């Protein structure tokens, strides 16, 4: 019996309109007298917003290329230049679209005036952005954040102090490359709006604690785009207020995204962008829903303090103490917390061929969840955008077998 998802959230349409407007503005930045900065997804965007710089995220664009199933075609251009197939597919897509924008749903990204890179998500971005800096002959700032192997508070404070010193350099560098003075009031307003958006995003995700959950993680993956891209603007705050209202209405009416929701699951890692509809429908047909995940939650947990006068301190902490910049035990603790809060019966881990930092340690976490917590875990080997690493029939068989084992 078919048991497809019930509805499509109205906010998804609104989010696509918001992102379309954003890309139009980015493409026309030079006509507006604005600068464009390419920035990593874990990079500090709030100072850019405060300086009226348009941030552009190659990783977001890579996800878009993957979602329209053009990942292999665009990535192969980078491979033909000598970049290996085991390099992050976001990087390959980005380097490929720089050579030729064909295959991009927005026909490539606007040329950057400068680049901002933070290694709090991975080390690959450093070499990737160095290659971009050479290609475009533009300035590059690298924010180096120490890796937090454990949850030791003393270690964390030392790491934050190290990052804080770099944030002072970062702000001064931004003033130099933009030729503009960064006003304290503008920066504090941007950070305050970002903190408000983060709080709203967390509230939206927490609606899924309700049974039945009003959305799937596949919805959340799409709805995440504004808080990654335009965090620090009033537009994003207004967008998540509307999403919160829509989800609250679904909860009030017991309207679940998956009919007859029986099984609730946690997802770990970046989505398989080109297979989201297939996976969502496969799970829904079995009465299963991904109700929470470590990926979208990472932006809900950013520790920004609204209205703080110590703005450099709050930025340094928020961008140092993030999910991907921590060791196995802190990650395990976060996953257990999500499993308990959202009443999950199992975990699906995407062993992502591209994202080594996200996938590193998953076998250990799988063992610890199974042996110490008694939580069933399925490890799905794939890639976030490269469909050459994915076989639908095999995935469908494994998913159904996993769900049968916990139903």
N, C-alpha and C positions, 0 to 999 in steps of 0.2 A: 504494500500500500504506500502510495506517495505521501510524504509528510514534509513538504517543502516549507521554507520559512514563511512566516505569516505576512510580512509587510516590509516595505522599505521606508526608513525614517525620512521624514521631510527635511530634517537637518542635513542629510547627506547631499540633497540637491542644493541647499543653501551654502554648504561648505564648498561644493564645486564652483558655485558662482563666485564665492569669495576668493578662491584660489585662482580662478580665471582672471579676475580683476587684478590680482596681485601680479600675475605673470605679464599681463598687458602693461602694467606700470613699470615692471622691471625691463621689459623690452624697449620701452620708451623713456628710460631714465635719462639719457643724455639730452633729450628734447625738453625735459623738465629741469635741467641743471642739477641732476642728482647723480651721485656715484653709486656704483654697484660693487658689493663685496661678496665673493664666494666664500662660504663658511661651512665648516663641518657641523654635523648634527649635534655634536656635543659642545659646540663653540659658544662663547658668550655673546649673544645677539643684542642684549639690552643697550649696551653703549652705541651700537650701530643705529638702533632705532632713535636713540636720543640725539644722534648727529644727523638724522634724516637721510641715512644711507640705506639703500634697499639691499637686504640680505638675500642671497640666492644659495640654495642647497643642492649641490650635485647629487647627493644621496637621495633626496626626494625625487629629483628628476630621474635617477636610475630606477627608483621604484615605479615611476610612471611608465617608463619604457618597458619595464618588466611586466607591468599590469596589462599593457596592450600586446604582450607576447612578442615584442621585438628585441628582447634582451640578447639572444644569440647573434642576430644580424649585426647589431651595433657593437657588441663586444668583440666580434671577429675582426673589426677594423683595428682595434688595439692589438689583438693577437697578431695580425699581419705586420704590425710595426715592431713585433718582438716581445710584447708583454705576454707572460705565460698564462695558460688557462687556469692555473691554480691561484692566480691573483684575484682579489675581491672583485666580484662581478660589477659592483657599483663603480669601482675604479675603472674597470675595462670599458664599461658603457660610457662613462664620462670622457675618458681619453679617446674613445671611438667617436663620440658625437662632436668632439672638438674638431676632428678631421673631416667629418661629414654629418650634418644634422638629420639626414634621412632616417626615418624610423622613430624619431622623437615626436610625440603627440603635440608638442609646441614648437617643433622645428628648431630644436637646440636652445641653448641658454645664451643670454646676453653676455658680451665680453666683460670680464671683471676689470675694475680699476685697481683692486688689490685683493689679497687673500688672507683669510684668518683660519688657522688650523689649531685644534686642541687634540692632544693624544689621549684624552680621558676615555675615548671609545676604542682606540686601537693604535698600533704603531704604523700600520699601513698608510694612514692618512698623511703622515709626515712626508714620506717619499712621493706619494701621489701629488701632494700640493707643491712639493719642490719641483716636480715635473711640470705642473701647471704654471708655476712662476717663471720657469725657463721658457715655456711655450708662449706665454703672453707678455713676458718681460715686464712683470708688475711686482710691487712689493709684497712680501709675505711675512706674517707674524705667526710664530708657533708658540702656543701656550703649553708649557710642559707641566703636567700634573703627576705627582708621584702615585704609584700604584699602591692601594691599600690591601695588603695581603690578609689582614685580619680585622677584627672589630675593636682593636685596642684604641682607647680614647687618646692616649698619649701620642701614638703614632699618627692618628688622625689630625691632632692639633699641629704637629710639626709639618705635616703635609699641607694643611691649610695655610700656615704661616709662609711656607715656601711659595705657594700659589699666589698668596696675597701680594707679595713683593712683585711678582710678574704682572699682576693686574694694574699696578701703578705704571709699569712700563707700557703695558698694552694701551691704557688710556692716553698716555702721552704720545705714543706712536700713532694712534688714531687721529689725534689733533694734527700731527705732522702730515699724514698722508691725505687728509681731507682738507687741510688748510682752514679748519674751523675750530673755535674754542668750545670745548665740551662744558656746558653749563651744569652745575651741580643739581639745580632744580629739575632740569630736563632728564638727567640720569636717574634721579630719585623717582620721578614720575614714571619713567619707563620700567624701572624695577618694581614699583608699586603695582602697575598694571599687569606686569608679568606674574607677580605673586597672586594677584586676584584671579587671573586666568588659570593658574595652576590649581588654586583652591577649587574653582568651578569645575575644572577637568576631573579632579579627584572625586568631586561630588557626583559628576555624571557617571563615572565608572562604578561608583559604589551603589548606584541604582540596581546593578546586576546582582547584588546580594539578595534581592527579592526573588522569590519563586512564583511564577516563571520569570526569568530574566528578560527585561524589555529590549535588550539588543544582544548581538553576538560580538565576539572579539573581531570578527571580520568587519562589522560596522565600525567598531572602535578604531581599527587600523586606518580606515579611510578618514574618520572624523578627527584623527590625530594631527593631520597636516597643518591646520592653522596654528596650533600651539608650538609646533616645531619651527614654523616659518615666520610667523608674525607675532610671536610672544613679545609683550611689551607695548601693544597697541590697544586702543579702545575697541577696535573692530573685533578683535579676538574675544575680549571680555563679553561683548554683546552677543557674539555667536554662541558661546558656551552657556550664557544665560538662557538663550532660546532652546538649546539642546537640553539643558537641565529641566526646563518646563515641559518639553515634549516627553522626556523619559519619565518624569514624575507623573504625568497623565497616564502613561502606559502602565506604570506600577499601580496607580489608583484603580485602574480598570482591569487589573490582572491580565494584561495583554502581553503574552510572551512572544519573543521573536521566533521561538521554535515551538510548534504545536506539540502538546503532550510531552513537554520536557521531562525526561526521566534521569538523564545522566548529565552531570555538570563537570566540566573539565577545565584545567589550567593549561595554557599554552606558554611555552618558553622559546624565546628567540624571535628574530625578525620573521615576518610572514613570508610565505611562498606566494609572491605577489601575483604571478600569472595563473595560479591554481586556486585562488580564494573562493570563487563561485563553486567550483567543483567540490572543494573540501567542505564548504558550508552546507551544500546540499547533501553530500554524502553523510555528514554527521546528523543533519536534521532528519533525514529519512530513518535514522536509528533512534530518534528522540534524544539526541545528544547536542549539547551546546557548549562551546568554549565561552565561559562566563567571565574569565579574568586571564591576565597574561602579564609577563614580566616586562614586555616591550612598551606597551602604552602606559603602564604604571610608572615607568622610569621618569616620565615627564610630570606625573602627579606627585612624585616624592621629592622634587627639587626643593631644597631648603632655602628658598628666598624669603627674606623678611620684608614685608610691606612697610613702607614709610620709614625705613631704617636710615639714620644719618650716617651710620658706618657702612656705607654702600659697598665699598671695596671688600670689606670683611664678608658680607653676605654673599657677594658674587663669588668670591674665592671658595667659600664653603660649598655653595650650591654646585659649582662646576668641578669640585674635587671629589666630593662624597656622592658619587652617582653609582648606579647598579653595576655598570660594566667596568668600573674602575676598582672593583673589590674582589676579594678572593672567594674561594669555594664556600667556606662556612657562612659568611655574611649572605651570600646568594641563597644558600640552602635555607637559612633562617627566614629570608624574605619569602621564599616559595612556600614554606610551611605556614607562614602567617597568611598568605593569600588563600591557600587551600582551606584553612580553618575559617577565615572570614567569609568566603564565598561558597562554603560547603561543597567542595569538589570531591568527586569520587576517583579521579585519576588525573594523570598529567600526560600531555603530548609534548615531547621535546623535539624541536626541529634541529637536528644536527646539521648545521648550515655550512656547506662546503666553502662558502665565501668568507663567512665571519668567524675567524679563528678565535678571537677573544671571547665572543659570546658562546661558542661551542666548546671551548676548552673547559675541561672539568665536568662535562655533562655526564660522562659515564660514571664518575665518582658520585655525582649528585643523584643520579638514577639509583645507584646501589644504596646510598644512604637513605633515600626516600623509601625504597622498598624494604630494606632490612631494619631501619630504625623507626620508621613511621608506618610501615605497612601500606604504603600508597602505590598502586599500580602505575607503571610508567611505560609509555611507548616511545621509542627513539626513532624518529623519521629522518632518514638521510636524504637531503635534497639541497637546493640552492635557492636563494631568495629571488633571483631574476633569470638565471640561466636554465631554461627548460630542458636543455640537453641532459640534465642530471635528474630528470623526473619521469616516472612512468605511472600513469594514472591507474592502470589495472592493478599493478602491484600495491600501490598506496591504498586503493579502495579495499583490496583483500585484507591487508594488514589492519587498516582502521576498523573494519567490521569485526575481525577476529578479536581485536583488543576490546572493543565495546561489548562484545558477547561475554568476554571473560570477567567484566565488572558489572554487568547488568543484573 
